[in-house]
Structure formats: C-alpha cells, structure tokens
C-alpha cells in the first residue's frame, strides 16, 4: 500500500479526496499538511492515525510517505510540487496543475531525475456519463469526431473554506473561469480529439478592469475539427451540456442524460451536481496508483496538463 499526505485541507480535500482514500485499499492517507492550524485540527479529527504538519519539508523530515496530494490554491502548486519531488514523493495535484508555463520544464526535469510521477487531477474524465460518452466515441458510434461543444453554467464561483475567495484573485488563481472550469473543458476536448491543437481564440467578460473573467467563450482548432467552450459564473442555474458531433452521428449530454443513436440513458447524478465529486476521484485513483508505480505512465497526463495551460495562456495573451 502507498502512504500519502494531503497538502491543503480545504473543501475539495475534505469532501472530494478524503472520502475516496478512506475506501481505497492501495493508497492510504497518513498525514495532512496545511499552514492553517484550524484546518490541521479539523483534519486530525478524521482518524487518529493522521499526523498534522504545517509544511511539506516538516512532513518529509518526520514521516515517510510515497506521495502527496496537493489541494492548495493554484499559485502554490509549482513550489509545492518541487518540494515534494525533492523529497522523492510522487505528486497528485488538483487543477490547474500550474498557472505559469515557465515552471513546466523545471518540474518535468526534476520529476524525471527523481524517478517520480506528477499526475494532474483530471477527474471529469471519470464521471460515469463522460466515461459512457468516451466509450461510444472510441467504438466508432458517431464516426470521426468533428465538433465538441461544452457549456458550463454556474450561478457563482466555488466557495472556499474561509477568508477571501482566491478564485477572484488573479495572483492566487492564475485567471478566472477559463483557468478554473475551462481547464476541465479543455482536457476533455484534448482527450476526445487525441490530437495536438492548432490554435485557440477566446472572448472574455470581466466585471471591471483588472478583475478575473467571470464569463468566457473559447474555440480550439484541431486538425480534424474544433471544440467550442462556453463558460459562465453568472447563469440563472447550474447546468452542464456537452455535444460530440461526428461524421456519422452525435452524442448529447444534458447534465444527467445521454442521448445517442436514438437511445436516451439516464444517470443517477447530474454533471453539475456539487463541486467535489468523490465518486469521480475514487474512480480515478486506480489509474493514479498505476502511474505512481510506473511513472512513465504519468507523462502523457502531465503533458495534457501542460497543453491545457499553454492554450489558456495563449487565450489570455490574445485578449490583452
């Protein structure tokens, strides 16, 4: 069994990651790292075997772990990933993996030298309705993929445990809704097209100058088609809609319903339901453990995250 530590015990760690580890037989959390003493205290109530620490360096000096699971605000990811690699730990990290492409190769070289894996949390791939859509696409049910349309509507950005909402702070978050919800949409498009994207163009709405965008529309051009992404934190209701249009048909996802080939399949929960998705994380964990045991398997995932970041950076740069 692999022993790990969660770094940053906020909402996604407490309600998304921890429940999945509790039921997993291959990866066990033995420590929590958080600079906030109240969150460390809250984490300590989960199990008597969990040791609290205020930094990765303190953890590494006192407890042997195989991996860390980073759930902190995005601006902290690069340094914490490097600290974990320096301690010869594998890394699982919440999206966005990084917010500055300048850190990508530094981390790649360090991970390769240390022989450890760096894996992004691209958990939307593991939602049951997404898994079914991917299975249909790969089976040739709609022919060759031509268009992906992804719409994500929210009434506000996700809440944080306490204090100011870092998602509204460019320095902490790296951007607004495109860096946040858009990251999921982009890696899904990359996953489905399985091609190197050619270009991205985007338009943004910002409440005022200097603030992060709360709405975005982006189009990614691929050699064989395009992905159109529409995102809002200002919608009247929470919704997720996806269409995969191919040369011989289409797959339509409307939150908890999938339609393809004249058949409608209903799923127990909506894509837009909640923000933490412990079941998706639990479904992803076996692949994460496999990548930790064979770091070569992590590189395509790491490069997928790199492509997400570079596309978002290009979109922001073009918007001024």
C-alpha atoms as a printed R data frame, in Angstrom:
    type eleno elety resid chain resno       x      y       z
1   ATOM     1    CA   UNK     A     1   0.000  0.000   0.000
2   ATOM     2    CA   UNK     A     2   1.186  3.510  -0.841
3   ATOM     3    CA   UNK     A     3   1.318  6.007   2.020
4   ATOM     4    CA   UNK     A     4   0.399  9.593   1.253
5   ATOM     5    CA   UNK     A     5  -0.266 13.061   2.579
6   ATOM     6    CA   UNK     A     6  -2.911 15.583   1.554
7   ATOM     7    CA   UNK     A     7  -1.490 19.087   1.198
8   ATOM     8    CA   UNK     A     8  -4.140 21.750   1.810
9   ATOM     9    CA   UNK     A     9  -7.207 20.586   3.715
10  ATOM    10    CA   UNK     A    10  -9.934 22.745   2.162
11  ATOM    11    CA   UNK     A    11 -13.301 21.755   0.729
12  ATOM    12    CA   UNK     A    12 -12.028 19.688  -2.195
13  ATOM    13    CA   UNK     A    13  -9.671 17.724   0.065
14  ATOM    14    CA   UNK     A    14 -12.235 17.161   2.806
15  ATOM    15    CA   UNK     A    15 -15.253 16.364   0.650
16  ATOM    16    CA   UNK     A    16 -13.722 15.175  -2.623
17  ATOM    17    CA   UNK     A    17 -10.432 13.407  -1.938
18  ATOM    18    CA   UNK     A    18 -10.580 12.137   1.639
19  ATOM    19    CA   UNK     A    19 -13.793 10.052   1.203
20  ATOM    20    CA   UNK     A    20 -12.206  8.252  -1.759
21  ATOM    21    CA   UNK     A    21  -8.993  7.433   0.106
22  ATOM    22    CA   UNK     A    22 -10.997  6.139   3.039
23  ATOM    23    CA   UNK     A    23 -12.402  3.382   0.799
24  ATOM    24    CA   UNK     A    24  -9.240  2.672  -1.215
25  ATOM    25    CA   UNK     A    25  -7.033 -0.332  -0.436
26  ATOM    26    CA   UNK     A    26  -3.982  0.768  -2.459
27  ATOM    27    CA   UNK     A    27  -3.404  4.342  -1.220
28  ATOM    28    CA   UNK     A    28  -3.770  5.471   2.370
29  ATOM    29    CA   UNK     A    29  -3.509  8.986   3.799
30  ATOM    30    CA   UNK     A    30  -1.280  9.097   6.869
31  ATOM    31    CA   UNK     A    31  -0.676 12.860   7.135
32  ATOM    32    CA   UNK     A    32  -2.196 16.252   6.417
33  ATOM    33    CA   UNK     A    33  -0.132 19.341   5.542
34  ATOM    34    CA   UNK     A    34  -1.751 22.751   6.000
35  ATOM    35    CA   UNK     A    35  -0.366 26.100   7.133
36  ATOM    36    CA   UNK     A    36  -3.676 26.892   8.876
37  ATOM    37    CA   UNK     A    37  -3.876 25.477  12.405
38  ATOM    38    CA   UNK     A    38  -7.691 25.285  12.357
39  ATOM    39    CA   UNK     A    39  -7.685 23.164   9.199
40  ATOM    40    CA   UNK     A    40  -4.954 20.957  10.667
41  ATOM    41    CA   UNK     A    41  -7.123 20.454  13.750
42  ATOM    42    CA   UNK     A    42 -10.125 19.606  11.596
43  ATOM    43    CA   UNK     A    43  -8.080 17.081   9.644
44  ATOM    44    CA   UNK     A    44  -6.853 15.442  12.853
45  ATOM    45    CA   UNK     A    45 -10.431 14.512  13.753
46  ATOM    46    CA   UNK     A    46 -10.733 12.286  10.666
47  ATOM    47    CA   UNK     A    47  -8.615  9.471  12.082
48  ATOM    48    CA   UNK     A    48  -6.222  9.083  14.979
49  ATOM    49    CA   UNK     A    49  -3.552  7.751  12.612
50  ATOM    50    CA   UNK     A    50  -3.321 11.004  10.616
51  ATOM    51    CA   UNK     A    51  -0.426 13.252  11.605
52  ATOM    52    CA   UNK     A    52  -0.725 17.036  11.005
53  ATOM    53    CA   UNK     A    53   2.146 19.161   9.626
54  ATOM    54    CA   UNK     A    54   2.444 22.789   8.611
55  ATOM    55    CA   UNK     A    55   4.802 22.275   5.643
56  ATOM    56    CA   UNK     A    56   5.986 19.628   3.200
57  ATOM    57    CA   UNK     A    57   9.555 19.993   4.498
58  ATOM    58    CA   UNK     A    58   8.378 19.283   8.056
59  ATOM    59    CA   UNK     A    59   6.439 16.271   6.810
60  ATOM    60    CA   UNK     A    60   9.422 14.925   4.858
61  ATOM    61    CA   UNK     A    61  11.698 15.236   7.876
62  ATOM    62    CA   UNK     A    62   9.415 13.229  10.144
63  ATOM    63    CA   UNK     A    63   7.229 10.818   8.163
64  ATOM    64    CA   UNK     A    64   7.989  8.546   5.211
65  ATOM    65    CA   UNK     A    65   5.341  8.935   2.523
66  ATOM    66    CA   UNK     A    66   5.208  7.727  -1.065
67  ATOM    67    CA   UNK     A    67   3.085 10.547  -2.483
68  ATOM    68    CA   UNK     A    68   1.465 13.879  -1.772
69  ATOM    69    CA   UNK     A    69  -1.938 15.013  -2.991
70  ATOM    70    CA   UNK     A    70  -1.879 18.804  -3.456
71  ATOM    71    CA   UNK     A    71  -5.205 20.600  -2.934
72  ATOM    72    CA   UNK     A    72  -3.998 24.152  -2.331
73  ATOM    73    CA   UNK     A    73  -4.757 27.313  -4.365
74  ATOM    74    CA   UNK     A    74  -3.072 27.195  -7.802
75  ATOM    75    CA   UNK     A    75  -0.346 29.785  -7.162
76  ATOM    76    CA   UNK     A    76   1.181 27.432  -4.575
77  ATOM    77    CA   UNK     A    77   1.320 24.361  -6.817
78  ATOM    78    CA   UNK     A    78   4.684 24.830  -8.535
79  ATOM    79    CA   UNK     A    79   6.701 25.295  -5.354
80  ATOM    80    CA   UNK     A    80   4.880 22.518  -3.508
81  ATOM    81    CA   UNK     A    81   5.324 20.096  -6.405
82  ATOM    82    CA   UNK     A    82   9.066 20.811  -6.426
83  ATOM    83    CA   UNK     A    83   9.268 20.360  -2.645
84  ATOM    84    CA   UNK     A    84   7.528 17.006  -2.944
85  ATOM    85    CA   UNK     A    85   9.803 15.893  -5.787
86  ATOM    86    CA   UNK     A    86  12.833 16.926  -3.730
87  ATOM    87    CA   UNK     A    87  11.542 14.581  -1.008
88  ATOM    88    CA   UNK     A    88  11.290 11.781  -3.639
89  ATOM    89    CA   UNK     A    89   7.482 11.767  -3.440
90  ATOM    90    CA   UNK     A    90   5.064 11.173  -6.288
91  ATOM    91    CA   UNK     A    91   2.607 14.017  -6.814
92  ATOM    92    CA   UNK     A    92  -1.110 14.157  -7.466
93  ATOM    93    CA   UNK     A    93  -2.216 17.763  -7.924
94  ATOM    94    CA   UNK     A    94  -5.568 19.473  -8.321
95  ATOM    95    CA   UNK     A    95  -6.259 21.512 -11.442
96  ATOM    96    CA   UNK     A    96  -4.942 23.786 -12.708
97  ATOM    97    CA   UNK     A    97  -1.708 21.845 -12.321
98  ATOM    98    CA   UNK     A    98   0.319 25.016 -12.930
99  ATOM    99    CA   UNK     A    99  -0.517 28.619 -13.765
100 ATOM   100    CA   UNK     A   100   2.782 29.623 -15.397
101 ATOM   101    CA   UNK     A   101   4.292 27.602 -18.232
102 ATOM   102    CA   UNK     A   102   7.790 28.676 -17.183
103 ATOM   103    CA   UNK     A   103   7.620 26.089 -14.388
104 ATOM   104    CA   UNK     A   104   6.672 23.167 -16.637
105 ATOM   105    CA   UNK     A   105  10.098 22.007 -17.784
106 ATOM   106    CA   UNK     A   106  11.717 22.663 -14.407
107 ATOM   107    CA   UNK     A   107   9.216 20.287 -12.840
108 ATOM   108    CA   UNK     A   108   9.487 17.788 -15.692
109 ATOM   109    CA   UNK     A   109  13.277 17.602 -15.362
110 ATOM   110    CA   UNK     A   110  13.125 17.319 -11.575
111 ATOM   111    CA   UNK     A   111  10.499 14.558 -11.691
112 ATOM   112    CA   UNK     A   112  12.437 12.580 -14.291
113 ATOM   113    CA   UNK     A   113  15.662 12.862 -12.304
114 ATOM   114    CA   UNK     A   114  13.918 11.750  -9.108
115 ATOM   115    CA   UNK     A   115  12.031  8.945 -10.832
116 ATOM   116    CA   UNK     A   116   8.652 10.158  -9.586
117 ATOM   117    CA   UNK     A   117   5.289 10.784 -11.245
118 ATOM   118    CA   UNK     A   118   3.429 14.104 -11.411
119 ATOM   119    CA   UNK     A   119  -0.254 13.489 -12.128
120 ATOM   120    CA   UNK     A   120  -2.976 16.138 -12.600
121 ATOM   121    CA   UNK     A   121  -6.463 15.618 -11.176
122 ATOM   122    CA   UNK     A   122  -8.402 15.394 -14.446
123 ATOM   123    CA   UNK     A   123 -11.347 13.774 -12.720
124 ATOM   124    CA   UNK     A   124 -14.116 14.786 -15.135
125 ATOM   125    CA   UNK     A   125 -12.930 12.019 -17.448
126 ATOM   126    CA   UNK     A   126 -14.157  9.585 -14.771
127 ATOM   127    CA   UNK     A   127 -17.717 10.843 -14.390
128 ATOM   128    CA   UNK     A   128 -19.943  7.884 -15.365
129 ATOM   129    CA   UNK     A   129 -21.746  9.823 -18.091
130 ATOM   130    CA   UNK     A   130 -18.416 11.043 -19.540
131 ATOM   131    CA   UNK     A   131 -16.986  7.526 -19.439
132 ATOM   132    CA   UNK     A   132 -20.006  6.297 -21.411
133 ATOM   133    CA   UNK     A   133 -19.672  9.090 -23.978
134 ATOM   134    CA   UNK     A   134 -15.980  8.299 -24.405
135 ATOM   135    CA   UNK     A   135 -16.733  4.600 -24.815
136 ATOM   136    CA   UNK     A   136 -19.277  5.373 -27.543
137 ATOM   137    CA   UNK     A   137 -16.882  7.733 -29.310
138 ATOM   138    CA   UNK     A   138 -13.990  5.259 -29.234
139 ATOM   139    CA   UNK     A   139 -16.257  2.474 -30.524
140 ATOM   140    CA   UNK     A   140 -16.977  4.491 -33.666
141 ATOM   141    CA   UNK     A   141 -20.644  5.085 -32.807
142 ATOM   142    CA   UNK     A   142 -20.596  8.596 -34.319
143 ATOM   143    CA   UNK     A   143 -17.814  8.141 -36.850
144 ATOM   144    CA   UNK     A   144 -14.902 10.577 -36.896
145 ATOM   145    CA   UNK     A   145 -15.165 13.378 -34.356
146 ATOM   146    CA   UNK     A   146 -15.683 16.787 -35.933
147 ATOM   147    CA   UNK     A   147 -17.029 19.099 -33.221
148 ATOM   148    CA   UNK     A   148 -17.107 19.220 -29.436
149 ATOM   149    CA   UNK     A   149 -19.386 21.727 -27.732
150 ATOM   150    CA   UNK     A   150 -19.064 22.160 -23.962
151 ATOM   151    CA   UNK     A   151 -21.244 24.532 -21.922
152 ATOM   152    CA   UNK     A   152 -20.693 25.025 -18.197
153 ATOM   153    CA   UNK     A   153 -23.085 27.340 -16.367
154 ATOM   154    CA   UNK     A   154 -22.773 28.307 -12.701
155 ATOM   155    CA   UNK     A   155 -24.523 30.934 -10.609
156 ATOM   156    CA   UNK     A   156 -21.230 31.855  -8.899
157 ATOM   157    CA   UNK     A   157 -17.687 30.621  -8.480
158 ATOM   158    CA   UNK     A   158 -16.973 27.855  -5.985
159 ATOM   159    CA   UNK     A   159 -16.798 28.732  -2.313
160 ATOM   160    CA   UNK     A   160 -13.693 28.417  -0.143
161 ATOM   161    CA   UNK     A   161 -13.448 27.244   3.462
162 ATOM   162    CA   UNK     A   162 -12.754 30.658   4.983
163 ATOM   163    CA   UNK     A   163 -11.357 34.079   4.147
164 ATOM   164    CA   UNK     A   164 -11.293 35.848   0.782
165 ATOM   165    CA   UNK     A   165 -12.204 33.772  -2.263
166 ATOM   166    CA   UNK     A   166  -8.882 33.102  -4.005
167 ATOM   167    CA   UNK     A   167 -10.729 32.291  -7.255
168 ATOM   168    CA   UNK     A   168 -11.349 36.024  -7.663
169 ATOM   169    CA   UNK     A   169  -7.673 36.843  -7.169
170 ATOM   170    CA   UNK     A   170  -5.609 36.623 -10.362
171 ATOM   171    CA   UNK     A   171  -2.337 36.182  -8.485
172 ATOM   172    CA   UNK     A   172  -3.693 33.234  -6.496
173 ATOM   173    CA   UNK     A   173  -5.804 31.582  -9.200
174 ATOM   174    CA   UNK     A   174  -3.896 32.409 -12.380
175 ATOM   175    CA   UNK     A   175  -7.083 33.592 -14.055
176 ATOM   176    CA   UNK     A   176 -10.849 33.354 -13.845
177 ATOM   177    CA   UNK     A   177 -13.402 30.895 -15.152
178 ATOM   178    CA   UNK     A   178 -11.280 29.764 -18.117
179 ATOM   179    CA   UNK     A   179  -8.458 28.705 -15.781
180 ATOM   180    CA   UNK     A   180 -10.984 27.159 -13.386
181 ATOM   181    CA   UNK     A   181 -13.938 25.419 -15.080
182 ATOM   182    CA   UNK     A   182 -12.365 25.897 -18.501
183 ATOM   183    CA   UNK     A   183  -9.458 23.636 -17.548
184 ATOM   184    CA   UNK     A   184 -11.882 20.690 -17.325
185 ATOM   185    CA   UNK     A   185 -13.438 21.529 -20.685
186 ATOM   186    CA   UNK     A   186 -10.057 21.813 -22.381
187 ATOM   187    CA   UNK     A   187  -8.682 18.497 -21.158
188 ATOM   188    CA   UNK     A   188 -11.922 16.774 -22.170
189 ATOM   189    CA   UNK     A   189 -11.571 18.219 -25.683
190 ATOM   190    CA   UNK     A   190  -7.918 17.111 -25.809
191 ATOM   191    CA   UNK     A   191  -8.897 13.659 -24.559
192 ATOM   192    CA   UNK     A   192 -11.627 13.220 -27.153
193 ATOM   193    CA   UNK     A   193  -9.806 14.610 -30.180
194 ATOM   194    CA   UNK     A   194  -6.493 12.953 -29.200
195 ATOM   195    CA   UNK     A   195  -4.664 15.446 -31.433
196 ATOM   196    CA   UNK     A   196  -2.307 18.351 -30.949
197 ATOM   197    CA   UNK     A   197  -4.384 21.545 -31.056
198 ATOM   198    CA   UNK     A   198  -3.513 24.143 -33.663
199 ATOM   199    CA   UNK     A   199  -4.851 27.373 -32.118
200 ATOM   200    CA   UNK     A   200  -7.261 28.922 -29.655
201 ATOM   201    CA   UNK     A   201  -9.298 32.109 -29.768
202 ATOM   202    CA   UNK     A   202 -11.394 33.448 -26.917
203 ATOM   203    CA   UNK     A   203 -13.573 36.298 -25.686
204 ATOM   204    CA   UNK     A   204 -13.976 37.250 -22.056
205 ATOM   205    CA   UNK     A   205 -16.287 39.220 -19.810
206 ATOM   206    CA   UNK     A   206 -14.720 40.839 -16.764
207 ATOM   207    CA   UNK     A   207 -16.840 42.718 -14.190
208 ATOM   208    CA   UNK     A   208 -14.316 45.542 -14.210
209 ATOM   209    CA   UNK     A   209 -10.775 46.250 -15.369
210 ATOM   210    CA   UNK     A   210  -8.188 44.178 -13.555
211 ATOM   211    CA   UNK     A   211 -10.646 41.547 -12.333
212 ATOM   212    CA   UNK     A   212 -10.633 37.928 -13.469
213 ATOM   213    CA   UNK     A   213 -13.115 36.905 -16.130
214 ATOM   214    CA   UNK     A   214 -16.465 35.554 -14.974
215 ATOM   215    CA   UNK     A   215 -17.564 34.521 -18.474
216 ATOM   216    CA   UNK     A   216 -15.595 33.082 -21.382
217 ATOM   217    CA   UNK     A   217 -16.130 31.694 -24.839
218 ATOM   218    CA   UNK     A   218 -13.264 29.832 -26.455
219 ATOM   219    CA   UNK     A   219 -12.765 27.880 -29.669
220 ATOM   220    CA   UNK     A   220  -9.900 25.418 -30.017
221 ATOM   221    CA   UNK     A   221  -8.914 24.364 -33.516
222 ATOM   222    CA   UNK     A   222  -7.742 20.788 -34.040
223 ATOM   223    CA   UNK     A   223  -6.512 19.171 -37.273
224 ATOM   224    CA   UNK     A   224  -9.812 17.306 -37.665
225 ATOM   225    CA   UNK     A   225 -12.297 19.704 -36.076
226 ATOM   226    CA   UNK     A   226 -12.910 22.204 -33.311
227 ATOM   227    CA   UNK     A   227 -14.046 22.484 -29.711
228 ATOM   228    CA   UNK     A   228 -16.362 25.334 -28.698
229 ATOM   229    CA   UNK     A   229 -16.393 26.105 -24.968
230 ATOM   230    CA   UNK     A   230 -18.874 28.416 -23.221
231 ATOM   231    CA   UNK     A   231 -18.486 29.232 -19.517
232 ATOM   232    CA   UNK     A   232 -20.328 31.478 -17.054
233 ATOM   233    CA   UNK     A   233 -20.385 32.231 -13.337
234 ATOM   234    CA   UNK     A   234 -23.409 34.495 -13.871
235 ATOM   235    CA   UNK     A   235 -26.044 31.990 -15.017
236 ATOM   236    CA   UNK     A   236 -29.539 31.665 -13.585
237 ATOM   237    CA   UNK     A   237 -28.975 27.956 -12.851
238 ATOM   238    CA   UNK     A   238 -26.260 25.289 -12.699
239 ATOM   239    CA   UNK     A   239 -26.046 23.263 -15.894
240 ATOM   240    CA   UNK     A   240 -23.615 21.224 -17.954
241 ATOM   241    CA   UNK     A   241 -24.238 20.422 -21.597
242 ATOM   242    CA   UNK     A   242 -21.909 18.640 -23.996
243 ATOM   243    CA   UNK     A   243 -22.244 17.604 -27.629
244 ATOM   244    CA   UNK     A   244 -19.875 15.364 -29.544
245 ATOM   245    CA   UNK     A   245 -20.672 15.653 -33.257
246 ATOM   246    CA   UNK     A   246 -19.131 13.170 -35.631
247 ATOM   247    CA   UNK     A   247 -19.232 12.267 -39.296
248 ATOM   248    CA   UNK     A   248 -21.925  9.646 -38.633
249 ATOM   249    CA   UNK     A   249 -23.944 10.964 -35.691
250 ATOM   250    CA   UNK     A   250 -23.746 12.738 -32.356
251 ATOM   251    CA   UNK     A   251 -23.695 12.203 -28.632
252 ATOM   252    CA   UNK     A   252 -25.549 14.737 -26.489
253 ATOM   253    CA   UNK     A   253 -25.115 15.113 -22.736
254 ATOM   254    CA   UNK     A   254 -27.621 17.191 -20.790
255 ATOM   255    CA   UNK     A   255 -26.385 17.004 -17.191
256 ATOM   256    CA   UNK     A   256 -27.706 13.545 -16.258
257 ATOM   257    CA   UNK     A   257 -28.979 12.357 -19.638
258 ATOM   258    CA   UNK     A   258 -27.004 10.998 -22.569
259 ATOM   259    CA   UNK     A   259 -28.595 10.690 -25.995
260 ATOM   260    CA   UNK     A   260 -27.003  8.771 -28.849
261 ATOM   261    CA   UNK     A   261 -28.318  6.710 -31.747
262 ATOM   262    CA   UNK     A   262 -31.952  7.196 -30.761
263 ATOM   263    CA   UNK     A   263 -31.307  5.945 -27.213
264 ATOM   264    CA   UNK     A   264 -31.517  8.011 -24.015
265 ATOM   265    CA   UNK     A   265 -29.605  6.884 -20.943
266 ATOM   266    CA   UNK     A   266 -30.271  8.490 -17.563
267 ATOM   267    CA   UNK     A   267 -27.586  8.663 -14.860
268 ATOM   268    CA   UNK     A   268 -28.129  8.964 -11.078
269 ATOM   269    CA   UNK     A   269 -26.434 12.366 -10.681
270 ATOM   270    CA   UNK     A   270 -26.012 15.468 -12.794
271 ATOM   271    CA   UNK     A   271 -22.622 16.651 -14.003
272 ATOM   272    CA   UNK     A   272 -23.433 19.998 -12.410
273 ATOM   273    CA   UNK     A   273 -24.345 18.485  -9.042
274 ATOM   274    CA   UNK     A   274 -21.870 19.560  -6.355
275 ATOM   275    CA   UNK     A   275 -18.260 20.631  -6.733
276 ATOM   276    CA   UNK     A   276 -16.268 17.849  -5.092
277 ATOM   277    CA   UNK     A   277 -17.250 14.589  -6.849
278 ATOM   278    CA   UNK     A   278 -15.713 11.985  -4.512
279 ATOM   279    CA   UNK     A   279 -17.025  9.164  -6.724
280 ATOM   280    CA   UNK     A   280 -15.164 10.522  -9.771
281 ATOM   281    CA   UNK     A   281 -11.989 10.871  -7.708
282 ATOM   282    CA   UNK     A   282 -12.423  7.311  -6.424
283 ATOM   283    CA   UNK     A   283 -12.785  6.054  -9.993
284 ATOM   284    CA   UNK     A   284  -9.608  7.897 -10.983
285 ATOM   285    CA   UNK     A   285  -7.462  6.632  -8.094
286 ATOM   286    CA   UNK     A   286  -6.574  3.206  -9.557
287 ATOM   287    CA   UNK     A   287  -5.034  4.916 -12.600
288 ATOM   288    CA   UNK     A   288  -3.169  7.323 -10.316
289 ATOM   289    CA   UNK     A   289  -1.746  4.437  -8.282
290 ATOM   290    CA   UNK     A   290  -0.683  2.742 -11.521
291 ATOM   291    CA   UNK     A   291   1.147  5.916 -12.577
292 ATOM   292    CA   UNK     A   292   2.875  6.158  -9.201
293 ATOM   293    CA   UNK     A   293   4.097  2.586  -9.541
294 ATOM   294    CA   UNK     A   294   5.174  3.164 -13.155
295 ATOM   295    CA   UNK     A   295   5.992  6.888 -13.591
296 ATOM   296    CA   UNK     A   296   6.294  6.518 -17.376
297 ATOM   297    CA   UNK     A   297   2.504  6.273 -17.437
298 ATOM   298    CA   UNK     A   298   2.227  9.750 -15.906
299 ATOM   299    CA   UNK     A   299   3.964 11.634 -18.715
300 ATOM   300    CA   UNK     A   300   1.017 11.767 -21.160
301 ATOM   301    CA   UNK     A   301  -1.151 13.115 -18.322
302 ATOM   302    CA   UNK     A   302   1.466 15.693 -17.372
303 ATOM   303    CA   UNK     A   303   1.787 16.822 -20.997
304 ATOM   304    CA   UNK     A   304  -2.002 17.019 -21.296
305 ATOM   305    CA   UNK     A   305  -1.995 19.448 -18.368
306 ATOM   306    CA   UNK     A   306   0.838 21.386 -19.990
307 ATOM   307    CA   UNK     A   307  -1.235 21.764 -23.156
308 ATOM   308    CA   UNK     A   308  -4.216 22.993 -21.120
309 ATOM   309    CA   UNK     A   309  -2.027 25.668 -19.571
310 ATOM   310    CA   UNK     A   310  -0.416 26.775 -22.813
311 ATOM   311    CA   UNK     A   311  -3.807 27.119 -24.528
312 ATOM   312    CA   UNK     A   312  -5.161 29.205 -21.656
313 ATOM   313    CA   UNK     A   313  -2.059 31.392 -21.653
314 ATOM   314    CA   UNK     A   314  -2.453 31.941 -25.401
315 ATOM   315    CA   UNK     A   315  -6.103 32.877 -24.937
316 ATOM   316    CA   UNK     A   316  -5.275 35.392 -22.209
317 ATOM   317    CA   UNK     A   317  -2.357 36.853 -24.163
318 ATOM   318    CA   UNK     A   318  -4.519 37.407 -27.240
319 ATOM   319    CA   UNK     A   319  -7.222 39.160 -25.215
320 ATOM   320    CA   UNK     A   320  -4.843 41.819 -23.926
